[in-house]
Amino acid sequence: QVQLVESGGGSVQAGGSLRLSCAASGYTYSSFCMGWFRQAPGKEREGVAAIDPDGNTNYADSVKGRFTISKDNAENTLYLQMNSLKPEDTAMYYCAAVSLSTCVSYGGSPPPSSQFKYWGQGILVTVSS
């Protein structure tokens, strides 16, 4: 059974940093594209960053230059390094996985969230001003 478990969230002041982790079990990251999503209160879920098995990455414009997605295939762990955090980054953050075949069908662009089959339970990030 596939499981994704996020950790590393918490509260931080604006300008600070956090690193989120997503530990996977039941499958290997090399067979999936992975993504980080977030949802703020009263807002729709949005894609933050994505990475494919070859390490190619995509970022939302709002986080480019501040966030870095990476993965450790040996440890089956996905990361999101978040620097220069802003109050508008406050949200529940989720990691998710989509099969490689689905990922490839989007030709290098990250698939929409509806295509991601496996989701973590989410973890809260709060950035205060």
C-alpha positions as CSV (number, residue, x, y, z in Angstrom):
1,Q,0.0,0.0,0.0
2,V,1.4,3.4,-1.0
3,Q,1.8,5.9,1.8
4,L,3.2,9.4,1.8
5,V,3.9,11.1,5.1
6,E,4.9,14.7,5.4
7,S,7.0,16.2,8.1
8,G,8.9,19.4,8.9
9,G,6.2,22.0,9.0
10,G,5.6,24.5,11.7
11,S,5.7,28.2,12.4
12,V,8.3,30.7,11.3
13,Q,8.7,34.4,10.9
14,A,8.8,36.1,7.5
15,G,12.2,35.7,5.9
16,G,12.8,32.4,7.6
17,S,13.2,28.9,6.2
18,L,11.7,25.5,6.6
19,R,12.4,22.2,5.0
20,L,9.5,19.8,4.4
21,S,10.0,16.1,3.9
22,C,7.8,13.4,2.4
23,A,8.6,9.8,3.2
24,A,7.2,7.3,0.8
25,S,6.5,3.6,1.3
26,G,5.0,1.0,-1.0
27,Y,6.7,2.2,-4.1
28,T,9.9,3.8,-5.4
29,Y,10.3,7.5,-6.4
30,S,12.0,6.5,-9.6
31,S,8.7,5.3,-11.0
32,F,6.7,8.4,-10.3
33,C,6.7,12.1,-10.8
34,M,6.3,13.9,-7.4
35,G,4.8,17.2,-6.5
36,W,4.2,19.6,-3.6
37,F,0.9,21.4,-3.4
38,R,-0.6,23.8,-0.9
39,Q,-3.9,25.1,0.1
40,A,-4.5,28.2,2.1
41,P,-7.7,28.8,4.0
42,G,-10.5,29.8,1.6
43,K,-8.4,29.3,-1.4
44,E,-8.0,26.5,-4.0
45,R,-5.2,24.0,-3.9
46,E,-2.3,25.1,-6.0
47,G,0.8,23.4,-7.3
48,V,4.0,24.6,-5.8
49,A,6.8,22.4,-7.3
50,A,7.2,19.2,-9.2
51,I,10.0,16.8,-10.0
52,D,10.3,13.9,-12.4
53,P,12.5,10.7,-12.1
54,D,15.3,12.4,-14.0
55,G,15.4,15.3,-11.6
56,N,13.7,17.9,-13.9
57,T,11.8,20.4,-11.9
58,N,9.0,22.9,-12.3
59,Y,8.0,25.7,-9.9
60,A,5.1,28.0,-9.5
61,D,6.0,31.6,-10.3
62,S,5.2,32.6,-6.7
63,V,8.0,30.4,-5.3
64,K,10.6,30.5,-8.0
65,G,14.0,31.4,-6.5
66,R,12.8,30.8,-3.0
67,F,11.8,27.1,-2.9
68,T,13.7,24.0,-4.1
69,I,12.3,20.6,-4.6
70,S,14.6,17.6,-4.5
71,K,14.4,13.9,-3.8
72,D,16.6,11.2,-2.4
73,N,15.8,8.0,-4.3
74,A,17.8,5.8,-2.0
75,E,15.8,7.0,1.0
76,N,12.5,7.3,-0.9
77,T,12.1,10.8,0.4
78,L,11.0,14.0,-1.3
79,Y,12.0,17.4,0.1
80,L,10.9,21.0,-0.3
81,Q,13.4,23.6,0.9
82,M,11.6,26.9,1.5
83,N,13.6,30.0,2.0
84,S,12.6,33.7,2.3
85,L,9.2,32.7,3.5
86,K,6.4,35.2,3.3
87,P,3.1,35.3,5.1
88,E,1.3,34.4,1.9
89,D,3.1,31.1,2.0
90,T,1.0,30.1,4.9
91,A,-1.0,27.0,4.0
92,M,-1.4,23.2,4.3
93,Y,1.3,21.6,2.2
94,Y,0.8,18.2,0.6
95,C,3.1,15.9,-1.2
96,A,1.7,13.8,-4.0
97,A,2.7,11.2,-6.6
98,V,1.6,10.5,-10.1
99,S,2.6,7.6,-12.3
100,L,5.5,8.2,-14.7
101,S,3.3,7.3,-17.7
102,T,0.8,10.0,-16.8
103,C,3.5,12.4,-16.1
104,V,5.2,11.8,-19.4
105,S,1.9,12.3,-21.2
106,Y,2.0,16.0,-20.2
107,G,5.2,16.6,-22.2
108,G,7.4,18.1,-19.5
109,S,4.7,20.2,-17.9
110,P,3.6,19.1,-14.4
111,P,0.2,17.3,-14.5
112,P,-2.7,19.0,-12.8
113,S,-3.5,18.0,-9.2
114,S,-6.4,15.9,-10.4
115,Q,-4.0,13.5,-12.0
116,F,-2.0,12.8,-8.8
117,K,-3.1,9.5,-7.4
118,Y,-1.4,9.4,-4.1
119,W,-1.5,12.1,-1.4
120,G,0.0,12.7,2.0
121,Q,-2.1,13.9,4.9
122,G,-0.7,17.4,4.7
123,I,1.3,19.5,7.1
124,L,0.8,23.1,8.2
125,V,3.2,25.9,7.5
126,T,2.5,29.2,9.2
127,V,4.5,32.3,8.3
128,S,4.0,35.3,10.6
129,S,4.9,38.9,9.6
